[in-house]
Amino acid sequence: MSDIKLSTDAIRYIALFESMTGASIKDCLIDDDRIICVVNNGDMGAAIGKHGDNINRFKKAVDKQVDLIEYSDDPVTFIKNVFGTIPTESVEISDKNDKKVAYVEVSSMNKGLAIGKSGRNIDKIKRIVNRHHDIEDLILQ
């Protein structure tokens, strides 16, 4: 895993999130209108809370959309977690020219959702996977 540098705002969001939910955060990325939190493995239940109470309280406090991703030491599991509700049919990681590349198969029906408007979702996925598992490229199949 590469060194993760957190901004001051990210550190503040992590502290607030952890104090409100009791879940531990491994990483926090801030986009314009959303916060992406990588939750430690096993803490997703605490992060969400009963009936979504914890995450909803945090969303209300920060007035932003919040995405939660459960961390995994296994890069394949982590990639599946990053895709969230978008079903992945298979994930394969290989070395190509001394660079790690992930090949992720999603159904043609879900490809547009995986890419997102103007490539926003796939860019987010690539950034997070690279930050945590040094996978330099992710190719949808």
HELIX and SHEET records of a PDB file:
HELIX    1   1 THR A    8  THR A   21  1                                  14    
HELIX    2   2 MET A   44  ILE A   48  1                                   5    
HELIX    3   3 LYS A   50  GLY A   52  5                                   3    
HELIX    4   4 ASP A   53  VAL A   62  1                                  10    
HELIX    5   5 PRO A   75  PHE A   83  1                                   9    
HELIX    6   6 SER A  108  ILE A  115  1                                   8    
HELIX    7   7 LYS A  117  GLY A  119  5                                   3    
HELIX    8   8 ARG A  120  HIS A  133  1                                  14    
SHEET    1   A 3 ILE A  25  ILE A  30  0                                        
SHEET    2   A 3 ARG A  34  VAL A  39 -1                                        
SHEET    3   A 3 GLN A  65  GLU A  70  1                                        
SHEET    1   B 3 SER A  90  LYS A  96  0                                        
SHEET    2   B 3 LYS A  99  GLU A 105 -1                                        
SHEET    3   B 3 ASP A 137  LEU A 140  1                                        
END                                                                             
